[in-house]
Amino acid sequence: MCGFVGFISNHLSQPNDHEQNGMTYRTQLITHRGPDDDGFYTDDRVQFGFRRLSIIDLEGGHQPLAYDDGRYFMIYNGEVYNYVELREQLEAEGYEFQTDSDSEVIIASYAAKKEEAVKDLRGMFAFVIWDKVEQTIFAARDPFGIKPFYYMETDEGTFFASEKKSLLAGEANDDLSQAALQYYLTYQFVPEPYTMSKKIHRLEPGHYFTKKADGSMSVHPYWQPEFRAAPKTIDTAKKQIRDAMRDSVSVHMRSDVPVGAFLSSGIDSTAIVALAKELNPNIETFTVGFEREGYSEIDVAKDTAEQLNVNNTHTVITPEAFVNELPKIIWHMDDPVADPAAIPLYFVAKEASKHVKVVLSGEGADELFGGYNIYREPLALNWFKNIPDFGRRLLKETAQRLPETTKGRNYVIRGCTPLEERYIGNAFMFDEQEKQFLYKGFLPQTHFTDVTSNLYERVKDNKDIERMQYVDLHTWLRGDILVKADRMTMAHSLELRVPFLDKPVFDVASSIPEDLKTGNKTTKYALREAMRDIVPDSVLYNKKLGFPVPIRVWLRNELYDWARQVIADSQVDEWINKSYVYKLLEDHRHQKRDNSRKLWTILVFMLWHQMYVEKTIDTRAFQVEMTNSPY
C-alpha cells in the first residue's frame, strides 16, 4: 500500500530534478500513505514521486520501478493477490524478474500484453506506467475502486496522484464545483468522477487511460459489473460462496508483515475473521465503540472473539476525542464525506496500526450479497405495480397533501414513485425542494438523478434488487464506503484489504437469485447460510450496527455549542443559507425532528471549506504527525 504523484508534460523539456512542479512537496503530502521509503524519477517528459508502505518483498520493492533495461517505469498503489500465479506464467514465456514484488509482475504483464494485462489482475490497485519507447502513459484503477486515482489536466500537462491534496499542493480549492456540491448535499459524498474542484477528476473503477506525450488522454472501461442471476438451490449457493470466500481470504492473507482484522457485531467481519483464523490461528482483531449505551459493538465483538478463540483489542471513543480528531479526519478525506462511521473507523485503525501493518475488513458484502434492509423494499411495494399509472399518480398526490406525521404516508409515496426516482443509494440527505432553501448556488438544471439515470438504463431489464445493488456499486460503495476505508486506514499507514471485493467472489454473488438474497425474511440469506458452522450462531442473524456514532444525541447535548460555533465561523455564506441551518439545529435540539444526518452533512462541508477553501484551519501538523507504529 503506497501513494504516488506524477506528471507528464505536453512539451519536451530539459531533464530536471524532482523539484520541478513541486514534486517533492506533492509527494511529502502523502507520507502517511508510505512512511517506509520514497523514490523519484525524472526525464524530459515525465516526473514520478512515490511513498512506499512495505508489505510484499520488503527489500526489493522500491519504486518508481524500472523494467526492460529502463524502457518502462511504474508507480503503483495497492496489492495484486494473484501475482504468484501471473509470475509463473510470465516466466514460462521467458520474462525475467529481479525482485519478488507484485509490482514487477504488473509491469512485466504490461510489457507482455499492453492494455489487455489489466484484465488479468486480481486485487486492488491504481498504477501508472511510462513507456519511454512509445512515449505513452498507461494508467489503470481496480474494478471496484478500492484504491483512489485523481488526475488534473493543465496547459502544461497532466498530473495524477493517489490523493487530491497532492494535486492542490497546498493551494486553496478556489474553483469549487457547484454541481459537485449540489450532489454532495443529497448523497453526503461527491459521486465519481466529480470532485469539489472543477479541474480535478477521478479515474473511475474498472477503467484505464492512455496518453501519448504529445496527444490527448483516452479513457476506456476494461471491466463492468453485471448481475446475471441463475436458478440454484440454497445448498449450491452455500458451497459456491464458501469456496469463493475461502479462496479470497487465502490470497488476501499473502503478506510479508503481520495481518489482523477489524471485528464488529455483524456477520461480514466475523466471517472474514473466522476464515482467516483457519490460516492464522493467532490473528489479531480490533473493535471500537462509544461510551454511550446502544452505540458500542465492543461487548458483542469481545464475545465473538472469545467464541472464535482470537485476541481482541478495543478502543472507546469520547466526545472530546471525537471533536479533536475531526479536522484531521476531514483533511485526510480530501473532499467532504459526511458518513459518521468514518470517525470510529479512524480510531480503530489508529489502534490496529500499533499492532499490525495490514487489516482485513468486510466492506462490499452488503452490496454483493444483498445486505441492506432497503433491498427488501421492492417486495413490500410490489403490489403497487398492479395499480394503473394514473391511479398511482393520484394516490401519491393525495398522500403528499397529508401531514408528515400521518401513518403510512411515506409508504404510499414511495410505492407510487418509480424506483429510478426514489432510490439513489443508501444515503439521501436533501431533496431538490429543500436544497433550494439551503443552497444558494442551486442549479435548476442539475438533478440528483443525473448521477443514476445512466446506471438504471444499463440494468433496465434486471430485477429491482439487482438494479439497487448496481446503483450502490457505482455510487455508495465507491463514493463513501471505500473512500473512508482507504483514507482512515492510510491516515495511520495501515493497509486495508477487502476479501468480499474480489472478482471471483463477485462472479458468485452476481449469480445468486433474488430469493436467496432477501428471502427467509432477512438480508444476505445465502451468505448467512454459507457461514453457518463457520461463525458463531449468535452472529449468524445478528443485526449489524456497523460502528454506530451517537451524533443524534451529541448534537442535542455535548456537541450543540460546538456545532453552533462551526456554523458561525465558516465563511460559506456564498453557498449556504445559515439561517436555515440554525433552524435545522434548533429543531433537532428541541426534538421536533431528527436532523442529525442533514446537520452532519452541512457541518462536515463547513469544516472542509475552512480547511481547503478559506485556509483558516492550519493543516501542517496533519502532514507530519504519524502513528507510533513499531514498523
Order of alpha helices (4+ residues) and beta strands (2+ residues): beta-alpha-beta-beta-beta-beta-alpha-alpha-beta-beta-beta-beta-alpha-alpha-beta-beta-beta-alpha-beta-alpha-beta-alpha-beta-alpha-alpha-beta-alpha-alpha-alpha-alpha-alpha-alpha-alpha-alpha-alpha-beta-alpha-alpha-alpha-alpha-alpha-alpha-alpha-alpha
